[in-house]
């Protein structure tokens, strides 16, 4: 197994060269996990050559997977990548449960873990640091913390995070650039930061302006062609192309996504089904989009693909 620093260095290099994929998890119409469908779908993600894959995270409906289902998803991802690109697995809930998921991810051969926001309760920042510390102590996997919803670190606490053995970075889901700049400046230069807001492309230019060019892409889960075209334009400083993609695809997608809670995942999965990708429905408490929203999504997807 690579050291945490080696994993961080590898992720940094790959983040500079490509999109981060957050694959969906495939379910049958009965709601059961469909491992064969997931393997087939995951191969389509790999064919698009992402920089790294983050499996069983928010887009992958981590919150609805049993421990055994989770293990199967991570195992398939590791088998299919065969060491070609890093596999980072989501872990979460309270630290004790997160440690159990991290143990399964490590046994399955994952390269790292993304610590998703804890469940239900608000907590002081020193408790948030201790939560990360407890998970890091329970696994030898390199750990990336994820601040979103109830989890919000300050500059002093990020400096503490960076000193915890095994903690290599922070994914940001708040989009508060003033706060994020303070966090980045408080951390060592080799500490990883990346943009993890919903439909991260909408804020990618702003994040880049404060020295955080890497971002996760939910769009890659159903339209890697669009995701890669945006990444290429952004890194080539082709502002006209970036504006075109934002104006005609990403902004309308966000407006559709914002119609109902949970559509940051449900709409992505529906778009994948529209492209005949074997992902199946979402699991409760998420709901699939209404027919009229699917019609709008289909038209928007056609527009996005025409653009690229």
C-alpha positions as CSV (number, residue, x, y, z in Angstrom):
1,X,0.0,0.0,0.0
2,X,1.2,3.5,-0.8
3,X,1.9,6.0,2.0
4,X,-0.6,8.8,2.5
5,X,1.8,11.3,1.1
6,X,2.4,9.2,-2.0
7,X,-1.4,8.9,-2.5
8,X,-1.8,12.6,-2.0
9,X,0.9,13.3,-4.6
10,X,-0.7,10.9,-7.1
11,X,-4.1,12.5,-6.6
12,X,-2.7,16.0,-7.0
13,X,-1.0,15.1,-10.3
14,X,-4.1,13.3,-11.6
15,X,-6.5,16.1,-10.5
16,X,-4.4,18.5,-12.6
17,X,-4.9,16.4,-15.7
18,X,-8.5,15.2,-15.6
19,X,-11.9,15.1,-14.1
20,X,-12.8,13.3,-10.8
21,X,-15.6,10.7,-11.4
22,X,-18.2,10.1,-8.8
23,X,-20.0,7.0,-10.2
24,X,-23.6,6.1,-9.5
25,X,-24.5,2.8,-7.8
26,X,-26.7,0.5,-9.9
27,X,-29.9,-0.9,-8.4
28,X,-32.5,-3.3,-9.9
29,X,-36.1,-2.2,-10.2
30,X,-36.8,-4.2,-7.0
31,X,-34.3,-1.9,-5.2
32,X,-31.7,-4.6,-4.8
33,X,-28.1,-3.8,-5.6
34,X,-27.3,-5.0,-9.1
35,X,-23.5,-5.9,-9.1
36,X,-23.4,-6.9,-12.8
37,X,-25.1,-3.7,-13.9
38,X,-22.8,-1.6,-11.7
39,X,-19.8,-3.4,-13.3
40,X,-21.0,-2.6,-16.8
41,X,-21.8,1.0,-15.9
42,X,-18.5,1.5,-14.1
43,X,-16.7,0.4,-17.2
44,X,-18.3,3.2,-19.2
45,X,-16.9,5.6,-16.6
46,X,-13.4,4.2,-16.9
47,X,-13.6,4.4,-20.7
48,X,-13.9,8.1,-20.3
49,X,-10.5,8.1,-18.6
50,X,-11.2,10.1,-15.4
51,X,-8.4,11.2,-13.1
52,X,-9.7,9.1,-10.2
53,X,-12.9,7.5,-9.1
54,X,-14.8,8.2,-5.9
55,X,-17.2,5.3,-5.4
56,X,-20.0,4.9,-2.9
57,X,-20.0,8.6,-2.1
58,X,-22.9,11.0,-2.2
59,X,-23.7,10.5,-5.9
60,X,-23.3,6.7,-5.3
61,X,-25.9,6.8,-2.6
62,X,-23.6,5.7,0.2
63,X,-26.3,6.5,2.7
64,X,-28.6,3.8,1.4
65,X,-26.0,0.9,1.1
66,X,-25.6,-1.9,3.6
67,X,-22.1,-2.7,4.7
68,X,-22.1,-5.8,2.5
69,X,-23.4,-3.9,-0.6
70,X,-20.8,-1.2,0.0
71,X,-18.1,-3.8,0.1
72,X,-19.2,-5.3,-3.2
73,X,-19.3,-1.9,-4.9
74,X,-15.8,-1.0,-3.7
75,X,-14.5,-4.5,-4.7
76,X,-15.9,-4.2,-8.2
77,X,-14.4,-0.7,-8.6
78,X,-11.0,-1.9,-7.5
79,X,-11.1,-5.0,-9.8
80,X,-12.1,-2.9,-12.8
81,X,-9.5,-0.2,-12.3
82,X,-6.8,-2.8,-11.7
83,X,-4.5,-0.2,-10.3
84,X,-4.7,2.1,-13.3
85,X,-6.3,5.0,-11.5
86,X,-6.9,5.7,-7.8
87,X,-10.1,4.4,-6.1
88,X,-11.4,6.5,-3.2
89,X,-14.3,5.1,-1.2
90,X,-16.9,7.1,0.8
91,X,-17.2,6.4,4.5
92,X,-19.5,8.2,6.9
93,X,-22.0,8.5,9.8
94,X,-20.5,8.6,13.2
95,X,-16.8,7.8,13.6
96,X,-17.4,4.2,14.9
97,X,-19.5,3.3,11.9
98,X,-17.3,5.2,9.5
99,X,-14.4,3.1,10.8
100,X,-16.3,-0.1,9.9
101,X,-16.8,1.1,6.3
102,X,-13.2,2.2,6.1
103,X,-12.1,-1.3,7.2
104,X,-14.2,-2.8,4.4
105,X,-12.8,-0.4,1.9
106,X,-9.3,-1.2,2.9
107,X,-9.9,-4.9,2.7
108,X,-11.4,-4.4,-0.8
109,X,-8.2,-2.6,-2.0
110,X,-9.3,1.0,-2.1
111,X,-6.5,3.6,-2.3
112,X,-8.2,6.1,0.0
113,X,-11.4,7.2,1.8
114,X,-13.6,10.3,1.7
115,X,-15.1,11.0,5.1
116,X,-18.7,12.2,4.3
117,X,-20.5,14.6,6.7
118,X,-21.8,12.9,9.9
119,X,-25.4,12.3,10.5
120,X,-28.1,14.5,12.1
121,X,-26.4,16.5,14.9
122,X,-24.6,19.8,14.8
123,X,-21.3,19.8,16.5
124,X,-18.5,22.3,17.6
125,X,-15.5,22.5,15.4
126,X,-13.2,20.7,17.9
127,X,-15.6,17.8,17.8
128,X,-15.5,17.8,14.0
129,X,-11.7,17.6,14.2
130,X,-11.9,14.7,16.7
131,X,-14.4,12.9,14.5
132,X,-11.8,13.0,11.7
133,X,-9.0,12.0,14.1
134,X,-11.0,8.9,15.3
135,X,-11.6,7.7,11.7
136,X,-8.0,8.3,10.7
137,X,-6.7,6.4,13.7
138,X,-9.0,3.4,12.8
139,X,-7.7,3.0,9.2
140,X,-4.4,3.1,7.3
141,X,-6.2,4.5,4.3
142,X,-5.4,8.1,3.4
143,X,-8.4,10.1,4.4
144,X,-10.0,13.2,2.8
145,X,-12.4,15.1,5.0
146,X,-15.6,16.6,3.4
147,X,-17.0,19.8,4.7
148,X,-20.7,20.3,3.8
149,X,-24.0,20.9,5.6
150,X,-23.3,20.5,9.4
151,X,-19.5,20.2,8.8
152,X,-17.7,23.5,8.5
153,X,-14.1,23.8,9.5
154,X,-12.2,27.1,10.3
155,X,-8.6,28.0,9.6
156,X,-7.3,26.8,13.0
157,X,-9.1,23.4,12.7
158,X,-7.9,22.8,9.2
159,X,-4.3,23.4,10.5
160,X,-5.1,20.7,13.1
161,X,-6.5,18.3,10.4
162,X,-3.4,18.6,8.4
163,X,-1.3,17.4,11.4
164,X,-3.4,14.2,11.9
165,X,-1.5,11.2,10.4
166,X,-3.2,9.9,7.3
167,X,-5.4,13.0,6.6
168,X,-4.4,14.3,3.2
169,X,-7.0,16.8,2.2
170,X,-10.3,18.5,2.3
171,X,-13.3,18.5,-0.2
172,X,-15.3,21.6,0.1
173,X,-19.1,21.6,-0.4
174,X,-20.0,25.1,0.9
175,X,-18.7,27.3,-1.8
176,X,-17.7,30.1,0.6
177,X,-14.6,31.3,-1.2
178,X,-13.5,33.8,1.5
179,X,-13.6,31.1,4.1
180,X,-12.0,28.6,1.8
181,X,-9.1,30.9,1.0
182,X,-8.4,31.2,4.8
183,X,-8.5,27.4,5.1
184,X,-6.1,27.0,2.2
185,X,-3.6,29.5,3.6
186,X,-3.7,27.9,7.0
187,X,-2.8,24.4,5.7
188,X,0.6,23.1,4.4
189,X,1.2,23.6,0.7
190,X,0.9,19.8,0.0
191,X,-2.5,19.5,1.6
192,X,-5.1,18.7,-1.0
193,X,-8.2,20.9,-1.6
194,X,-10.9,20.4,-4.2
195,X,-14.2,21.9,-5.1
196,X,-17.1,19.5,-4.2
197,X,-20.2,21.7,-4.5
198,X,-23.2,20.3,-6.3
199,X,-22.6,20.7,-10.1
200,X,-19.1,22.0,-9.3
201,X,-18.4,23.3,-12.8
202,X,-20.6,26.3,-12.0
203,X,-18.0,27.5,-9.5
204,X,-14.9,26.0,-11.1
205,X,-13.5,29.3,-12.3
206,X,-14.0,31.0,-9.0
207,X,-12.2,28.1,-7.1
208,X,-9.3,28.2,-9.6
209,X,-8.9,31.9,-8.9
210,X,-8.0,31.1,-5.2
211,X,-5.7,28.3,-6.1
212,X,-8.1,25.3,-6.1
213,X,-8.5,24.1,-9.7
214,X,-9.6,20.5,-9.0
215,X,-13.2,19.6,-8.7
216,X,-15.6,16.7,-8.7
217,X,-18.0,16.2,-11.6
218,X,-21.4,14.7,-11.2
219,X,-22.0,15.3,-14.9
220,X,-19.3,12.9,-15.6
221,X,-21.6,10.2,-14.2
222,X,-23.9,10.5,-17.2
223,X,-22.2,12.6,-19.8
224,X,-18.4,12.4,-19.6
225,X,-18.2,14.0,-23.0
226,X,-19.7,17.2,-21.6
227,X,-17.7,17.0,-18.4
228,X,-14.4,16.5,-20.3
229,X,-15.2,19.3,-22.8
230,X,-15.7,21.7,-19.9
231,X,-12.5,20.6,-18.2
232,X,-10.5,21.0,-21.4
233,X,-11.9,24.5,-22.1
234,X,-11.3,25.6,-18.5
235,X,-7.7,24.5,-18.5
236,X,-7.1,26.0,-21.9
237,X,-8.5,29.3,-20.6
238,X,-11.0,29.2,-23.4
239,X,-13.5,31.5,-21.6
240,X,-15.9,31.7,-24.5
241,X,-16.2,28.0,-24.6
242,X,-16.6,27.8,-20.8
243,X,-19.4,30.4,-21.0
244,X,-21.1,28.6,-23.8
245,X,-21.2,25.3,-21.8
246,X,-22.3,27.1,-18.6
247,X,-25.0,29.2,-20.3
248,X,-26.6,26.5,-22.4
249,X,-26.1,23.3,-20.3
250,X,-24.8,23.7,-16.8
251,X,-27.0,26.7,-15.6
252,X,-30.2,25.2,-17.0
253,X,-29.2,21.8,-15.4
254,X,-28.7,23.5,-12.0
255,X,-32.1,25.3,-12.3
256,X,-33.7,21.9,-13.0
257,X,-31.7,20.3,-10.1
258,X,-32.9,22.9,-7.7
259,X,-36.6,22.2,-8.1
260,X,-36.6,19.5,-5.5
261,X,-34.5,18.2,-2.6
262,X,-32.3,15.3,-3.6
263,X,-32.2,16.1,-7.3
264,X,-28.4,16.5,-7.1
265,X,-28.4,12.7,-7.2
266,X,-31.9,11.8,-8.7
267,X,-31.5,14.0,-11.7
268,X,-28.0,12.6,-12.4
269,X,-29.3,9.1,-12.2
270,X,-32.3,9.9,-14.5
271,X,-29.9,11.4,-17.0
272,X,-27.9,8.2,-17.0
273,X,-31.0,6.2,-17.6
274,X,-31.9,8.4,-20.6
275,X,-28.5,7.4,-22.0
276,X,-29.4,3.7,-21.5
277,X,-26.7,3.3,-18.8
278,X,-27.6,0.5,-16.4
279,X,-28.0,2.4,-13.2
280,X,-31.7,1.7,-12.3
281,X,-33.7,3.9,-9.9
282,X,-32.7,5.8,-6.8
283,X,-33.4,4.4,-3.4
284,X,-35.6,6.1,-0.7
285,X,-35.5,8.7,0.7
286,X,-34.6,10.0,-2.8
287,X,-37.3,10.1,-5.5
288,X,-37.1,9.9,-9.3
289,X,-37.9,13.0,-11.3
290,X,-41.5,13.6,-12.5
291,X,-42.4,13.0,-16.2
292,X,-42.3,16.6,-17.1
293,X,-38.9,17.0,-15.6
294,X,-37.6,14.0,-17.5
295,X,-38.8,15.7,-20.7
296,X,-36.9,18.8,-19.8
297,X,-33.9,16.8,-18.8
298,X,-33.9,14.9,-22.1
299,X,-34.0,18.1,-24.1
300,X,-31.2,19.6,-22.0
301,X,-29.0,16.5,-22.4
302,X,-29.5,16.7,-26.2
303,X,-28.4,20.3,-26.1
304,X,-25.3,19.6,-24.0
305,X,-24.2,16.7,-26.3
306,X,-24.8,18.9,-29.4
307,X,-22.5,21.5,-27.8
308,X,-19.6,19.0,-27.7
